[in-house]
Amino acid sequence: MADLAPPPTTKVSDVITSFRPTKQFKTSTPVSYTSIDHDDSGEFLLLSRTDDTIQMYNTKAGAPAKELKSQKYGSALARFTHHSQSIIYASTKGDDAIRYLSMHDNNFIRYFRGHEGRVTSLCLSPSGDQFMSSSLDGTVKLWDHRSSSAQGELRFEDPWLTAYDPSSTVFAVASPTAQAVVLYDLKNFDKPPFATFDLADVEKRYVHLGQRPAEGWTGLEFGNNGKFLLITTNGGGHYLLDAFSGDLVHYLHKSSGNGVTSRLAPGDPRPDPTSVYTQADACLSPDGRFVIGGSGSQSGLVVWDSQDSSGVDKVLKPSADLPSAKSAAVVAYNPRFNLLASADKDVLLWLPDGDL
């Protein structure tokens, strides 16, 4: 099969409105995908699923690559390390450990134990073997792949989400219940945060658009350009912040109704055992300019352009719709190629359509 991925030299802005689904991977059983991640090379895609499996796809070939079963421990938040054949993921059964797995021989390399509540966030340092986790036990832990012991720990009120900045010198911790994001210098993480972004007043402004203050934050991401910090939510929209000042740049309003999605955020109350948690249903493009995500209750994807200044009260509506018959609960932009991936019940690969 010919490679699906287009050359990486095309500017994102030249193709962003022309993405269309080119490959669909159907599931034979009723499952939901809960996390999504590309490896550094852009060749592979990794997804956690509610049937306690981890699915890997070769995005260049447009074909399944491997299925990993974790029925004993469950699986969530599967992430590639900087080696495409090694991953980390959070347990959902038995304990709250993070597991480090070699996909080459399907053997565990190491366990990272210490959390006493469900892990809500896993993020890799862009430049090394370090990673961070947050948990419902109220802690953020700093780890190194080479050691099973945490390298550091911070305690918060409900720190659901974490993210490294592109330089790996700063990290952010987000707490929706506190309605705040705090920034730390990685080398001095044991010192107080050097910045605090209070979003309490911001959240009040958009209640009429389906936003629920102090709950529903699903993802946290720095833009590769260093300018933006994206907070995704399962409410009416997402928050795009200035990464330096914390000021709201845009409230990214979803296109369908009030935009509320059915997936739970990491810390949302669980109404029943079948409730599905998920990571962000939107992401920043590699150039840091665009946000691509689900449209809420409707199918397909939408695109917001951060350079669009047409919004009133900083409410930015999508600048483009990317049609599909399938909904998107998790979305990821390939770091090396102009290729999108989304999933809900099925997995879709998206490429620019040259005829549009």
Disulfide bonds with the S-S distance in Angstrom:
none
